[in-house]
Amino acid sequence: MEIVNIGNEILCSYNIGKRLNGTCKQCRVLVMRKSYAQFFVAAIVCIFFILILCFKNLPPPVPHMRLQTAGGPPGVTVLLWWYPFGSQCKMPDCAALYGVQGCRVTTNRSFYSGADAVIFHHRDILGNVSRLPQNPRPPAQKWIWMNFESPSHTSNLEEFEGIFNWTMSYKLGSDIFMPYGYLQHKNTSKPKKLPQKRKLLAWVISNWNEDHARVAFYWRLSRYINIDIYGRDAMSLVNDSVVQTVSKYKFYLAFENSQHPDYITEKLWHNALGSSAVPVVLGPSRWNYEKFLPGNAFIHVDDFSSPRMLAKYLKFLDRNPSAYRRYFSWKRTYRVHVTSFWNEHLCAICTAVKASRYQTKVVSDLASWFNS
């Protein structure tokens, strides 16, 4: 046995080996414990980062809770599927604008599963069913077809038979009737003073088409009376304003681009009546116009046997102020309301949905009804 001298202590190699062997075992245990701890910490960190990545890649939550109103019945959510004509606009605050409480209007399609109604503007789907939602329709959800063009400019209706629940248009008989304008009763019978008028007859037109009946009638009428033309290919509007321009004229040609029942547009309500000019109308029949305003508030081209006789009558009114002023007697009782696109329409849908939330209906004859 070998003797080893270490300081004052004398150890044999056997004892030294035994002590060193025990020390190595302790070291291995410590190293193993440290490695396990590092591995555990690394695993926790990896799991943490994996969870973060998973949550970041989750799809957005689908809102399904119904809008609540304080102290009242549940509100409604109305989803506009496509912006009308592709023109983005801010969605209206129906409570602030029209006093319609509990109404949420949105274009966010993540609300689809919880929406009470979905609106489809016809011009933006044009008979293409692939532009409708492809997910199943939730129970009780109403799909609303919205259109403000005439039948002459509305195509492919047959593709949508049995798809929609409600209709919204200017046409009488729509589930939600929304004309381009209407007369409202006034609280006072005192009429406003008419603006001073030094000019006779005006027409504002942006879509000049020689195939339209209105253009053909203009050419015939212009042989007997002077007509000032404003628009894209004619004179410029005063300050780019129809009202400022037309208010200087006694008469205005409120000629529609096509002639169909109830198709009475802003050409009457805004351009003529809103400018305090007597409208000379070409559109549906006089009987149809009189559903919307008094018969002495306008002049219909059908009242005359020829454009020459119409021109003669307009010149007569120009020379007789008292006869001319009779066309404004309606102003003692009514004022003109011009419908605001699209805020008023969307909030009207909210009102209708709240009133008939549980009504069930399918529009099975869209084409025949609208074209009739």
C-alpha positions as CSV (number, residue, x, y, z in Angstrom):
1,M,0.0,0.0,0.0
2,E,1.4,3.4,-1.0
3,I,1.8,6.0,1.7
4,V,1.1,9.6,0.6
5,N,1.9,12.6,2.7
6,I,-0.5,15.5,2.4
7,G,0.3,18.3,4.7
8,N,0.2,16.9,8.3
9,E,-2.2,14.2,7.3
10,I,-1.0,10.9,6.0
11,L,-3.5,9.0,3.8
12,C,-3.1,5.9,1.9
13,S,-3.9,5.8,-1.8
14,Y,-6.8,3.5,-1.0
15,N,-8.5,6.1,1.1
16,I,-7.7,8.8,-1.4
17,G,-9.3,6.8,-4.2
18,K,-12.3,6.1,-2.1
19,R,-12.8,9.7,-1.2
20,L,-12.3,10.9,-4.8
21,N,-14.8,8.3,-6.1
22,G,-17.5,9.6,-3.7
23,T,-16.8,13.1,-4.7
24,C,-17.2,12.3,-8.4
25,K,-20.5,10.6,-7.8
26,Q,-21.7,13.7,-6.0
27,C,-20.5,15.9,-8.9
28,R,-22.4,13.7,-11.4
29,V,-25.6,14.0,-9.3
30,L,-25.2,17.8,-9.2
31,V,-24.6,18.1,-12.9
32,M,-27.6,15.9,-13.7
33,R,-29.8,17.9,-11.4
34,K,-28.7,21.1,-13.1
35,S,-29.2,19.7,-16.6
36,Y,-32.8,18.6,-15.7
37,A,-33.6,22.1,-14.3
38,Q,-32.3,23.8,-17.5
39,F,-34.2,21.4,-19.7
40,F,-37.4,22.0,-17.7
41,V,-37.0,25.8,-17.9
42,A,-36.3,25.6,-21.7
43,A,-39.4,23.4,-22.2
44,I,-41.6,25.9,-20.3
45,V,-40.3,28.8,-22.4
46,C,-41.0,26.8,-25.6
47,I,-44.5,26.0,-24.6
48,F,-45.1,29.6,-23.7
49,F,-44.0,30.8,-27.2
50,I,-46.0,28.1,-28.9
51,L,-49.1,29.3,-27.0
52,I,-48.5,32.9,-28.0
53,L,-48.2,31.9,-31.7
54,C,-51.4,29.8,-31.5
55,F,-53.4,32.7,-30.0
56,K,-52.0,35.1,-32.5
57,N,-53.2,32.9,-35.4
58,L,-56.7,32.3,-34.0
59,P,-59.5,33.7,-36.2
60,P,-61.2,36.8,-34.8
61,P,-64.1,36.0,-32.5
62,V,-67.5,35.9,-34.2
63,P,-69.9,38.3,-32.4
64,H,-73.1,36.6,-31.6
65,M,-74.4,38.4,-28.6
66,R,-77.5,40.5,-29.4
67,L,-77.3,44.2,-28.9
68,Q,-78.9,45.3,-25.7
69,T,-80.7,48.5,-25.0
70,A,-81.0,50.0,-21.6
71,G,-84.3,49.2,-20.0
72,G,-85.8,48.0,-23.3
73,P,-86.0,45.0,-25.6
74,P,-82.9,43.7,-27.4
75,G,-81.6,45.9,-30.2
76,V,-81.0,44.9,-33.7
77,T,-77.8,44.5,-35.8
78,V,-78.1,45.3,-39.5
79,L,-75.3,44.2,-41.8
80,L,-74.6,46.0,-45.1
81,W,-73.0,43.3,-47.2
82,W,-71.6,45.6,-50.0
83,Y,-71.2,49.3,-50.0
84,P,-73.7,50.8,-52.5
85,F,-71.9,51.3,-55.9
86,G,-68.6,50.4,-54.1
87,S,-68.4,53.8,-52.5
88,Q,-67.3,53.4,-48.9
89,C,-69.1,55.6,-46.4
90,K,-69.4,55.9,-42.6
91,M,-72.3,53.9,-41.1
92,P,-75.0,56.1,-39.5
93,D,-75.7,56.6,-35.8
94,C,-79.4,56.1,-36.1
95,A,-80.1,57.2,-32.5
96,A,-78.4,60.6,-33.1
97,L,-79.8,61.1,-36.6
98,Y,-83.4,59.8,-36.4
99,G,-84.0,58.8,-32.8
100,V,-83.9,55.1,-33.6
101,Q,-82.6,53.4,-30.5
102,G,-81.0,50.0,-30.2
103,C,-79.7,49.9,-33.7
104,R,-76.3,48.8,-34.9
105,V,-75.5,49.3,-38.6
106,T,-72.2,47.8,-39.7
107,T,-70.3,46.5,-42.7
108,N,-68.2,44.2,-40.6
109,R,-68.9,40.7,-41.9
110,S,-67.8,39.0,-38.7
111,F,-71.2,40.1,-37.3
112,Y,-72.9,37.9,-39.9
113,S,-73.9,35.0,-37.6
114,G,-75.5,37.4,-35.1
115,A,-77.1,39.9,-37.6
116,D,-80.8,40.3,-37.6
117,A,-80.8,41.5,-41.2
118,V,-78.4,41.6,-44.1
119,I,-78.8,44.2,-46.9
120,F,-77.9,43.6,-50.5
121,H,-77.8,46.5,-52.9
122,H,-78.9,45.1,-56.3
123,R,-76.4,47.0,-58.4
124,D,-73.5,45.4,-56.4
125,I,-74.6,41.8,-56.9
126,L,-76.1,42.0,-60.4
127,G,-77.5,38.5,-60.5
128,N,-74.3,36.9,-59.3
129,V,-75.2,34.6,-56.4
130,S,-71.6,34.1,-55.5
131,R,-71.6,37.7,-54.2
132,L,-74.1,36.6,-51.5
133,P,-72.9,35.0,-48.2
134,Q,-71.7,31.5,-48.7
135,N,-72.1,30.4,-45.1
136,P,-75.5,29.0,-44.0
137,R,-78.1,31.7,-43.2
138,P,-78.8,31.9,-39.4
139,P,-82.4,31.1,-38.3
140,A,-84.7,34.2,-38.4
141,Q,-82.1,36.3,-40.2
142,K,-83.7,38.5,-42.9
143,W,-82.1,39.1,-46.3
144,I,-83.2,42.4,-47.7
145,W,-83.0,43.3,-51.4
146,M,-82.5,47.0,-51.9
147,N,-82.8,48.8,-55.2
148,F,-83.5,52.4,-56.4
149,E,-83.0,52.0,-60.1
150,S,-85.9,51.7,-62.6
151,P,-86.8,48.3,-64.1
152,S,-85.0,49.5,-67.3
153,H,-81.8,49.5,-65.4
154,T,-82.3,46.5,-63.2
155,S,-81.3,43.2,-64.7
156,N,-81.0,39.5,-63.7
157,L,-83.8,39.5,-61.1
158,E,-84.8,36.0,-62.0
159,E,-81.6,34.7,-60.4
160,F,-82.9,35.8,-57.0
161,E,-86.3,34.2,-56.8
162,G,-86.9,32.7,-53.4
163,I,-83.7,34.1,-51.9
164,F,-84.7,37.4,-50.2
165,N,-87.2,37.9,-47.3
166,W,-87.9,41.6,-47.8
167,T,-87.7,44.3,-50.5
168,M,-86.7,47.9,-50.1
169,S,-87.2,50.4,-52.9
170,Y,-89.1,53.5,-54.1
171,K,-91.9,51.2,-55.4
172,L,-95.2,51.2,-53.6
173,G,-95.8,47.7,-52.2
174,S,-92.1,47.3,-51.1
175,D,-91.8,45.8,-47.6
176,I,-89.8,48.9,-46.7
177,F,-91.0,51.7,-48.9
178,M,-88.5,54.5,-49.3
179,P,-89.3,57.1,-52.0
180,Y,-86.7,59.6,-53.3
181,G,-88.7,62.3,-51.5
182,Y,-92.1,63.2,-50.1
183,L,-94.1,66.1,-48.6
184,Q,-94.3,66.6,-44.9
185,H,-97.0,68.5,-43.1
186,K,-95.9,71.9,-41.7
187,N,-96.8,73.2,-38.3
188,T,-97.5,76.6,-39.8
189,S,-99.6,77.6,-42.8
190,K,-97.4,80.7,-43.6
191,P,-95.7,80.0,-46.9
192,K,-92.1,81.0,-47.5
193,K,-91.4,83.8,-50.0
194,L,-90.5,82.5,-53.4
195,P,-87.0,83.4,-54.6
196,Q,-86.8,86.0,-57.3
197,K,-86.9,84.4,-60.7
198,R,-85.8,86.1,-63.9
199,K,-85.3,83.0,-66.1
200,L,-87.9,80.7,-67.7
201,L,-87.0,77.1,-68.1
202,A,-84.0,74.9,-67.2
203,W,-82.9,71.3,-67.4
204,V,-80.0,69.6,-65.6
205,I,-78.9,66.3,-67.3
206,S,-75.8,64.2,-66.9
207,N,-76.7,61.2,-69.0
208,W,-77.6,62.3,-72.4
209,N,-78.9,59.4,-74.5
210,E,-80.7,60.1,-77.8
211,D,-82.6,56.8,-77.3
212,H,-84.3,58.1,-74.2
213,A,-87.9,59.5,-74.4
214,R,-86.9,62.5,-72.4
215,V,-84.3,63.6,-75.0
216,A,-86.7,63.1,-77.9
217,F,-89.3,65.2,-76.1
218,Y,-86.7,67.9,-75.4
219,W,-85.9,68.3,-79.1
220,R,-89.5,68.7,-79.9
221,L,-90.2,71.1,-77.1
222,S,-87.1,73.3,-77.8
223,R,-88.6,74.2,-81.2
224,Y,-91.2,76.4,-79.4
225,I,-89.5,77.6,-76.2
226,N,-85.9,78.3,-75.0
227,I,-84.5,75.7,-72.6
228,D,-81.3,76.3,-70.7
229,I,-79.3,73.1,-70.4
230,Y,-76.9,72.3,-67.5
231,G,-74.8,69.3,-66.9
232,R,-71.7,67.3,-68.0
233,D,-71.9,68.4,-71.7
234,A,-73.6,71.7,-71.3
235,M,-73.4,74.8,-69.0
236,S,-71.8,74.6,-65.6
237,L,-73.9,74.8,-62.5
238,V,-73.7,77.9,-60.3
239,N,-71.2,77.0,-57.5
240,D,-71.7,73.4,-58.6
241,S,-75.2,73.6,-57.0
242,V,-78.4,72.4,-58.6
243,V,-80.5,74.4,-56.2
244,Q,-78.6,77.6,-56.6
245,T,-78.9,77.3,-60.4
246,V,-82.5,76.2,-60.8
247,S,-83.9,78.5,-58.1
248,K,-83.5,81.4,-60.7
249,Y,-85.9,79.7,-63.1
250,K,-89.7,79.5,-63.0
251,F,-89.9,76.0,-64.5
252,Y,-87.8,72.9,-64.5
253,L,-87.9,69.8,-66.7
254,A,-88.1,66.9,-64.2
255,F,-87.7,64.2,-66.9
256,E,-87.0,60.7,-65.8
257,N,-84.5,58.5,-67.7
258,S,-87.2,55.8,-68.0
259,Q,-90.9,55.7,-67.4
260,H,-92.2,53.2,-64.8
261,P,-94.8,53.3,-62.0
262,D,-93.6,55.1,-58.8
263,Y,-90.2,55.9,-60.4
264,I,-90.1,59.6,-59.4
265,T,-86.6,60.6,-58.4
266,E,-84.7,63.5,-57.1
267,K,-85.3,65.3,-60.4
268,L,-88.7,66.2,-59.0
269,W,-88.1,66.4,-55.2
270,H,-84.7,68.0,-55.1
271,N,-84.0,69.7,-58.4
272,A,-87.5,71.2,-59.0
273,L,-89.5,71.4,-55.7
274,G,-86.3,71.9,-53.6
275,S,-85.5,74.9,-55.8
276,S,-89.0,76.4,-55.8
277,A,-89.4,75.8,-59.5
278,V,-92.6,74.4,-61.0
279,P,-91.7,70.9,-62.2
280,V,-92.7,69.9,-65.8
281,V,-92.7,66.1,-65.4
282,L,-92.2,63.2,-67.8
283,G,-92.3,59.9,-66.1
284,P,-95.2,57.7,-64.9
285,S,-98.8,58.9,-65.4
286,R,-100.4,61.9,-63.8
287,W,-102.5,59.6,-61.7
288,N,-99.3,58.0,-60.4
289,Y,-97.7,61.4,-59.5
290,E,-100.8,62.4,-57.6
291,K,-100.3,59.6,-55.2
292,F,-97.3,61.5,-53.9
293,L,-98.1,65.2,-54.3
294,P,-101.1,67.5,-55.1
295,G,-102.2,67.7,-58.7
296,N,-101.6,71.5,-58.8
297,A,-98.0,71.2,-57.7
298,F,-96.7,70.1,-61.1
299,I,-97.3,70.2,-64.9
300,H,-97.4,66.9,-66.7
301,V,-96.4,66.7,-70.4
302,D,-99.4,64.3,-71.0
303,D,-101.8,67.2,-70.2
304,F,-101.1,68.6,-73.6
305,S,-101.8,67.4,-77.1
306,S,-98.3,68.4,-78.3
307,P,-95.0,70.0,-77.1
308,R,-96.1,73.1,-78.9
309,M,-99.2,73.5,-76.6
310,L,-97.1,72.8,-73.5
311,A,-94.7,75.6,-74.6
312,K,-97.7,77.9,-75.1
313,Y,-99.0,77.2,-71.6
314,L,-95.6,77.9,-70.0
315,K,-95.4,81.2,-71.7
316,F,-98.9,82.0,-70.5
317,L,-97.9,81.3,-66.9
318,D,-94.8,83.4,-67.3
319,R,-97.0,86.4,-68.2
320,N,-99.6,85.8,-65.5
321,P,-98.0,85.8,-62.0
322,S,-101.2,85.0,-60.1
323,A,-101.8,81.9,-62.2
324,Y,-98.1,80.9,-61.8
325,R,-98.3,81.3,-58.0
326,R,-101.1,78.8,-57.7
327,Y,-98.6,76.1,-58.4
328,F,-97.1,76.8,-54.9
329,S,-100.3,76.7,-52.9
330,W,-99.2,73.4,-51.5
331,K,-96.4,75.2,-49.6
332,R,-98.9,76.5,-47.1
333,T,-99.4,73.0,-45.8
334,Y,-96.3,71.0,-46.8
335,R,-92.6,71.2,-47.0
336,V,-90.3,69.0,-49.1
337,H,-88.3,66.2,-47.6
338,V,-85.5,64.8,-49.8
339,T,-84.4,61.4,-48.7
340,S,-80.8,61.2,-47.5
341,F,-78.8,58.4,-49.2
342,W,-77.9,56.1,-47.5
343,N,-78.3,57.0,-43.8
344,E,-82.1,57.3,-43.9
345,H,-82.4,54.0,-45.7
346,L,-80.3,52.0,-43.3
347,C,-82.0,53.4,-40.2
348,A,-85.4,52.8,-41.8
349,I,-84.4,49.1,-42.1
350,C,-83.5,49.1,-38.4
351,T,-86.9,50.4,-37.5
352,A,-88.6,47.8,-39.7
353,V,-86.6,44.9,-38.3
354,K,-87.4,46.0,-34.8
355,A,-91.1,46.2,-35.6
356,S,-91.3,42.8,-37.4
357,R,-88.4,40.8,-35.9
358,Y,-90.3,37.5,-36.0
359,Q,-92.1,38.0,-39.3
360,T,-91.4,35.1,-41.7
361,K,-91.7,35.7,-45.5
362,V,-89.9,34.8,-48.7
363,V,-90.0,36.9,-51.9
364,S,-90.8,34.3,-54.5
365,D,-91.8,36.7,-57.4
366,L,-89.2,39.4,-57.3
367,A,-88.9,39.9,-61.1
368,S,-92.6,39.9,-61.9
369,W,-93.4,42.2,-58.9
370,F,-90.7,44.8,-59.6
371,N,-91.2,44.9,-63.4
372,S,-94.9,45.2,-63.2
